[in-house]
Amino acid sequence: MTERRRSQRALSNDKAILAAAVDEIVRVGVDRVSLRDVGHVAGLTHGATYARYEDVSELLIEVWNSTLNERLMAMYKLSRNAAENPGTRTVGELSDFIRQADSRDRAAIEMLLVSRRLPTLLEETEDFIHTCLESNEESTVTDTRAVILFGVVMVQIFSNAQFGFDVEFQRALEKLLIEALSVTSPPNENSATINDFTVEPSGDRDRVATDRGFKSDLEHAACDVIGRSGYVGATISRIARRSKCSPALVYKLHRSKEDLVIGAFTELVAGRQLNESMMAQILDEGFFANVLRSEASMESERRRNFCLETALAAGHSDTMRPVILGELIQGASARTVLAETDDGHNQRRDYAVRTVIAAVISVSWLATITSSTELLDMRAFAEPLRCGLQNQWFPEQVDSNSDALIPG
């Protein structure tokens, strides 16, 4: 028996629903998408939407398979081409993709990043993850560069959606990537170790006793619950239960969940992602690679998941955006040291900070998607990029022991 052909009206409704779903993911986030709202945006009745999709999970799966997966595949193929054949054309095509990114790309990125904690969605995304992003001990330099470059593209598209597209920075980054990706010789091992910089505590076992008592415990509980369940799933009741207190007590300290999250972020993350001492050493051989290794390490999992979920939540919140994304994406604390420099140096250092942040967040986000990110040889990406930073933006910097990015 052949399947009955669907009417043009039904096909038109399908397109409207899928387009509306993408818009809703961008507007409120994956966790808050509802069939009712999607139907309203699509201009359809409540019944018409439910007649097509049983629940939101089914709709999200359809959106992924019909639209979003192919957008990420295109993004990865361009990243792979730039890594394999670096040059003006391939890196330029990647830059064009970033510049022309639309709501489909933003929705695809968010769906990929949250799929780790949504089993039905993970079933759909895991093929892309396994095919494009999984690494092993035999991964080549090109493999490493393609994966991290894909992550950088995700970060850039997300950042541009929040703060606008910066034409001059994109041009500078494009030129830098052409030089860095063109380095084919394997980087040398360096004697620097991860202990050369501080990795923040990653779990309850590592917590340091403080005088802040209950408030500190509450912030750590928020970090744990949000990292596991996302911002929407982390209710005040769940956070209070983890802290062994009542929700009423939480509300005595914080006016809202947003206020609690901002407080937890400020205490546990702000200023610790890329602090001044780290930025001062980024041009030291081996240091940048070790920063990326640390970010991919299982020891950073707790903080990494919390940062990802708060970044995604902040992207949909006018209250959290300036505080959380100002720190994570724009590197507010790292930039405070740039105020006394002249305009030329200030721009170069600003570009350097933004480039380093994009690479670090890239590895952080990739590590939330797959644990195999730990297997990447970070030197293959970090060392050529570090040399490119020095050649293009700090050619006068020849003493690796001096403060390359931080003015004295």
C-alpha positions as CSV (number, residue, x, y, z in Angstrom):
1,M,0.0,0.0,0.0
2,T,1.5,3.3,-1.0
3,E,1.7,6.2,1.3
4,R,-0.8,8.9,0.7
5,R,0.6,12.1,-0.8
6,R,0.3,15.1,1.5
7,S,-1.4,18.2,0.3
8,Q,0.4,21.4,-0.6
9,R,-1.2,23.0,2.4
10,A,0.1,20.3,4.7
11,L,3.6,20.7,3.3
12,S,3.4,24.4,3.7
13,N,2.4,24.0,7.3
14,D,5.4,21.7,7.9
15,K,7.8,24.3,6.6
16,A,6.1,27.0,8.7
17,I,6.4,24.8,11.8
18,L,10.0,24.0,11.3
19,A,10.9,27.6,10.6
20,A,9.0,28.7,13.7
21,A,10.8,26.0,15.8
22,V,14.2,27.3,14.8
23,D,13.1,30.9,15.7
24,E,11.8,29.7,19.1
25,I,15.1,27.9,19.8
26,V,17.0,31.1,19.2
27,R,14.5,33.2,21.2
28,V,14.0,31.1,24.3
29,G,16.4,28.1,24.1
30,V,15.9,24.4,23.5
31,D,14.6,23.8,27.0
32,R,11.7,26.3,26.7
33,V,10.4,25.5,23.3
34,S,6.7,24.5,23.4
35,L,4.4,23.2,20.7
36,R,1.8,25.8,21.5
37,D,4.3,28.7,21.0
38,V,5.7,27.2,17.9
39,G,2.2,26.8,16.4
40,H,1.4,30.4,17.3
41,V,4.6,31.7,15.6
42,A,3.8,29.6,12.6
43,G,0.3,31.1,12.4
44,L,-1.4,27.7,13.0
45,T,-4.0,26.5,15.4
46,H,-3.0,24.6,18.5
47,G,-4.7,21.5,17.1
48,A,-2.9,21.7,13.8
49,T,0.5,21.7,15.4
50,Y,-0.4,18.7,17.7
51,A,-1.8,16.9,14.7
52,R,1.7,16.9,13.2
53,Y,3.9,16.3,16.2
54,E,3.2,14.3,19.3
55,D,5.4,16.3,21.6
56,V,8.3,18.8,21.6
57,S,11.0,16.1,21.5
58,E,9.5,14.8,18.2
59,L,9.5,18.3,16.8
60,L,13.1,18.9,17.9
61,I,14.3,15.7,16.3
62,E,12.5,16.7,13.0
63,V,14.2,20.1,13.1
64,W,17.6,18.5,13.6
65,N,17.2,15.9,10.9
66,S,15.6,18.3,8.3
67,T,17.6,21.4,8.8
68,L,20.1,21.8,11.6
69,N,22.3,18.7,11.0
70,E,23.1,19.8,7.5
71,R,24.1,23.3,8.7
72,L,26.6,21.8,11.2
73,M,27.9,19.4,8.5
74,A,28.5,22.4,6.2
75,M,30.3,24.2,9.1
76,Y,32.5,21.2,9.8
77,K,33.3,20.6,6.1
78,L,34.5,24.2,5.7
79,S,36.5,23.8,8.9
80,R,38.0,20.6,7.6
81,N,38.9,22.2,4.2
82,A,40.6,25.1,6.0
83,A,42.6,22.7,8.1
84,E,43.6,20.5,5.2
85,N,44.3,23.2,2.6
86,P,44.8,26.5,4.5
87,G,44.8,29.5,2.3
88,T,42.9,32.7,1.4
89,R,40.1,30.7,-0.4
90,T,39.4,28.1,2.3
91,V,39.8,30.3,5.3
92,G,37.8,33.0,3.5
93,E,35.0,30.6,2.8
94,L,34.9,29.8,6.5
95,S,34.8,33.5,7.4
96,D,32.0,34.0,4.9
97,F,30.0,31.2,6.7
98,I,30.5,33.0,10.0
99,R,29.5,36.4,8.6
100,Q,26.4,34.9,6.9
101,A,25.3,32.7,9.8
102,D,21.6,32.9,10.5
103,S,19.1,31.6,13.0
104,R,19.5,28.0,11.7
105,D,23.2,28.0,12.6
106,R,22.6,29.5,16.0
107,A,19.8,26.9,16.7
108,A,22.0,24.1,15.5
109,I,24.9,25.1,17.8
110,E,22.6,25.3,20.9
111,M,20.9,22.0,20.1
112,L,24.3,20.2,19.7
113,L,25.6,21.7,22.9
114,V,22.6,20.6,25.0
115,S,22.1,17.2,23.5
116,R,24.5,15.6,26.0
117,R,21.7,15.9,28.7
118,L,18.7,15.2,26.5
119,P,18.7,11.4,25.6
120,T,16.2,11.5,22.8
121,L,18.1,14.3,21.1
122,L,21.5,12.7,21.7
123,E,20.3,9.7,19.8
124,E,20.1,12.0,16.8
125,T,23.2,14.1,17.3
126,E,25.6,11.3,18.2
127,D,26.1,10.3,14.6
128,F,27.4,13.8,13.8
129,I,29.5,13.8,17.0
130,H,31.0,10.4,16.2
131,T,31.7,11.1,12.6
132,C,33.1,14.6,12.8
133,L,34.2,15.4,16.4
134,E,35.4,12.1,18.0
135,S,39.2,11.7,18.3
136,N,41.5,8.9,19.1
137,E,45.2,8.4,19.9
138,E,46.0,8.3,16.2
139,S,44.4,11.6,15.3
140,T,46.5,13.7,12.9
141,V,47.4,17.3,13.1
142,T,44.7,18.1,10.5
143,D,42.1,16.2,12.6
144,T,42.9,18.3,15.7
145,R,42.9,21.5,13.8
146,A,39.6,20.8,12.0
147,V,37.8,19.9,15.3
148,I,39.1,22.9,17.2
149,L,38.5,25.2,14.3
150,F,34.9,23.9,14.1
151,G,34.6,24.9,17.8
152,V,36.0,28.4,17.1
153,V,33.4,28.9,14.4
154,M,30.6,27.9,16.9
155,V,32.0,30.4,19.4
156,Q,32.2,33.2,16.8
157,I,28.7,32.6,15.6
158,F,27.4,32.6,19.2
159,S,29.4,35.7,20.1
160,N,28.3,37.6,17.0
161,A,24.6,36.9,17.8
162,Q,25.1,38.4,21.2
163,F,27.4,41.4,20.6
164,G,27.3,42.0,16.8
165,F,29.6,41.2,14.0
166,D,33.0,42.9,14.1
167,V,34.3,43.2,10.6
168,E,37.8,44.3,11.5
169,F,38.3,41.6,14.0
170,Q,37.1,38.9,11.6
171,R,39.5,40.2,9.0
172,A,42.4,40.1,11.5
173,L,41.4,36.6,12.7
174,E,41.1,35.3,9.1
175,K,44.7,36.5,8.3
176,L,46.0,35.0,11.6
177,L,44.3,31.6,10.8
178,I,45.8,31.5,7.3
179,E,49.3,31.8,8.8
180,A,48.7,29.5,11.7
181,L,47.0,26.7,9.7
182,S,49.8,26.8,7.1
183,V,52.4,25.6,9.6
184,T,52.7,21.9,8.7
185,S,55.7,20.8,10.8
186,P,54.8,19.2,14.1
187,P,55.4,21.4,17.1
188,N,58.1,20.5,19.6
189,E,57.2,19.2,23.1
190,N,57.7,21.9,25.7
191,S,58.8,21.5,29.3
192,A,55.9,23.6,30.6
193,T,53.3,21.6,32.6
194,I,49.7,22.1,33.5
195,N,50.9,23.0,37.0
196,D,52.3,26.3,35.5
197,F,48.8,27.8,36.0
198,T,45.9,27.3,38.3
199,V,43.0,25.0,37.4
200,E,39.9,25.8,39.4
201,P,38.4,23.1,41.7
202,S,36.2,20.8,39.7
203,G,34.2,19.0,42.3
204,D,33.0,18.8,45.9
205,R,36.2,16.9,46.8
206,D,38.3,19.9,45.8
207,R,36.4,22.6,47.6
208,V,38.4,24.9,49.8
209,A,36.9,25.8,53.1
210,T,35.7,29.4,53.3
211,D,34.2,31.8,55.8
212,R,31.2,32.3,53.6
213,G,29.6,29.1,54.9
214,F,26.1,28.4,53.6
215,K,26.2,30.9,50.8
216,S,29.3,29.2,49.4
217,D,27.6,25.8,49.6
218,L,24.6,27.2,47.9
219,E,26.7,28.6,45.0
220,H,28.5,25.2,44.6
221,A,25.1,23.4,44.6
222,A,23.8,25.8,41.9
223,C,27.0,25.0,39.9
224,D,26.5,21.3,40.2
225,V,22.7,21.2,39.4
226,I,22.9,23.7,36.5
227,G,25.9,21.9,35.0
228,R,24.0,18.6,35.0
229,S,20.4,19.7,34.2
230,G,20.7,23.1,32.5
231,Y,19.4,26.4,33.7
232,V,15.7,25.6,33.2
233,G,15.9,22.2,34.8
234,A,17.8,23.6,37.8
235,T,14.9,24.7,39.9
236,I,15.4,26.5,43.2
237,S,13.9,23.5,44.9
238,R,16.5,21.2,43.5
239,I,19.3,23.5,44.3
240,A,18.0,24.0,47.9
241,R,17.7,20.2,48.3
242,R,21.3,19.8,47.2
243,S,22.3,22.5,49.7
244,K,20.2,20.7,52.4
245,C,18.1,23.8,53.1
246,S,14.6,25.1,52.2
247,P,13.7,27.1,49.1
248,A,12.6,29.9,51.5
249,L,16.1,30.2,52.8
250,V,17.5,30.5,49.3
251,Y,15.1,33.4,48.5
252,K,16.3,35.2,51.7
253,L,19.7,35.4,50.0
254,H,18.7,35.8,46.4
255,R,15.8,37.6,44.8
256,S,15.5,35.2,41.9
257,K,17.2,32.2,40.3
258,E,18.9,34.6,37.9
259,D,20.4,36.5,40.9
260,L,21.6,33.2,42.4
261,V,23.2,32.1,39.1
262,I,24.9,35.5,38.7
263,G,26.2,35.2,42.3
264,A,27.5,31.7,41.7
265,F,29.1,32.6,38.5
266,T,30.8,35.7,40.0
267,E,32.2,33.7,42.9
268,L,33.2,30.5,41.1
269,V,34.1,31.5,37.6
270,A,34.5,35.3,36.9
271,G,38.1,36.3,36.7
272,R,39.4,32.7,36.8
273,Q,38.8,31.7,33.1
274,L,41.6,33.8,31.7
275,N,43.1,35.9,34.4
276,E,45.9,38.5,34.1
277,S,48.8,36.2,34.9
278,M,47.6,33.7,32.4
279,M,47.2,36.3,29.6
280,A,50.7,37.5,30.4
281,Q,52.1,34.1,29.6
282,I,50.1,33.1,26.5
283,L,53.0,33.9,24.2
284,D,55.3,31.6,26.2
285,E,56.1,28.4,24.3
286,G,53.9,25.6,25.5
287,F,51.7,27.6,27.9
288,F,48.7,28.1,25.5
289,A,48.7,24.4,24.7
290,N,48.6,23.5,28.4
291,V,45.7,25.9,28.9
292,L,43.7,24.0,26.3
293,R,44.7,20.7,27.7
294,S,43.5,21.8,31.1
295,E,40.2,22.9,29.6
296,A,39.6,19.5,28.0
297,S,40.6,17.6,31.1
298,M,38.0,15.7,33.1
299,E,39.2,17.7,36.1
300,S,37.5,20.7,34.6
301,E,34.2,19.0,33.8
302,R,32.2,20.5,36.6
303,R,33.2,24.1,35.9
304,R,33.0,23.5,32.1
305,N,29.4,22.3,32.2
306,F,28.4,25.1,34.5
307,C,30.0,27.7,32.2
308,L,28.3,26.3,29.1
309,E,24.8,26.2,30.6
310,T,25.1,29.7,32.1
311,A,26.4,31.0,28.8
312,L,23.4,29.5,26.9
313,A,21.0,30.8,29.5
314,A,22.6,34.3,29.4
315,G,22.1,34.3,25.7
316,H,18.3,34.4,26.4
317,S,18.4,36.8,29.4
318,D,18.9,40.5,29.3
319,T,19.8,40.4,33.0
320,M,22.5,37.7,32.8
321,R,24.0,38.6,29.4
322,P,26.2,41.5,30.3
323,V,27.6,39.9,33.5
324,I,28.1,36.3,32.3
325,L,28.8,36.7,28.6
326,G,30.7,39.9,29.2
327,E,33.1,37.7,31.2
328,L,33.1,34.4,29.3
329,I,32.9,35.6,25.7
330,Q,34.4,39.1,25.9
331,G,36.9,38.5,28.6
332,A,36.0,41.5,30.7
333,S,38.5,40.8,33.5
334,A,41.4,40.2,31.1
335,R,40.6,43.4,29.3
336,T,40.7,45.6,32.4
337,V,44.5,45.7,32.1
338,L,44.4,47.2,28.6
339,A,43.1,50.7,29.6
340,E,46.4,52.4,29.8
341,T,47.8,51.4,26.4
342,D,47.8,53.5,23.2
343,D,45.1,52.8,20.6
344,G,47.3,50.7,18.4
345,H,48.6,48.4,21.1
346,N,45.1,48.3,22.7
347,Q,43.5,47.0,19.5
348,R,46.2,44.3,19.0
349,R,45.9,43.2,22.6
350,D,42.2,43.2,22.4
351,Y,42.3,41.0,19.3
352,A,44.7,38.7,21.1
353,V,42.4,38.3,24.1
354,R,39.4,37.6,21.9
355,T,41.3,35.1,19.9
356,V,42.6,33.2,22.9
357,I,39.1,33.3,24.5
358,A,37.6,31.9,21.3
359,A,40.1,29.0,21.3
360,V,39.7,28.2,25.0
361,I,35.9,28.3,24.9
362,S,36.0,26.2,21.7
363,V,37.9,23.4,23.5
364,S,35.6,23.8,26.5
365,W,32.4,23.4,24.5
366,L,33.9,20.5,22.5
367,A,34.8,18.7,25.7
368,T,31.2,19.0,26.9
369,I,30.1,17.2,23.7
370,T,32.6,14.4,23.7
371,S,35.2,13.2,26.2
372,S,37.5,12.3,23.4
373,T,38.5,16.0,23.1
374,E,41.1,15.1,25.8
375,L,42.9,13.0,23.2
376,L,43.5,16.0,20.9
377,D,47.2,17.1,20.6
378,M,46.6,20.7,21.6
379,R,50.1,21.7,20.5
380,A,49.1,21.1,16.9
381,F,46.6,24.0,17.1
382,A,47.9,26.2,20.0
383,E,51.6,26.5,19.0
384,P,51.1,27.7,15.4
385,L,48.4,30.1,16.6
386,R,50.7,31.4,19.4
387,C,53.4,32.0,16.8
388,G,50.9,33.7,14.5
389,L,49.8,36.0,17.4
390,Q,53.4,36.9,18.0
391,N,54.3,37.5,14.3
392,Q,51.2,39.5,13.4
393,W,50.3,41.4,16.5
394,F,53.4,41.4,18.7
395,P,56.4,41.3,16.4
396,E,58.4,43.4,18.8
397,Q,58.0,40.8,21.5
398,V,61.1,38.7,21.5
399,D,61.6,38.0,25.2
400,S,59.2,35.1,26.1
401,N,59.7,35.8,29.8
402,S,58.3,39.3,29.7
403,D,54.6,40.2,29.8
404,A,53.6,39.9,26.2
405,L,50.0,40.8,26.4
406,I,49.8,42.7,29.7
407,P,51.3,46.2,29.8
408,G,53.6,46.8,32.7
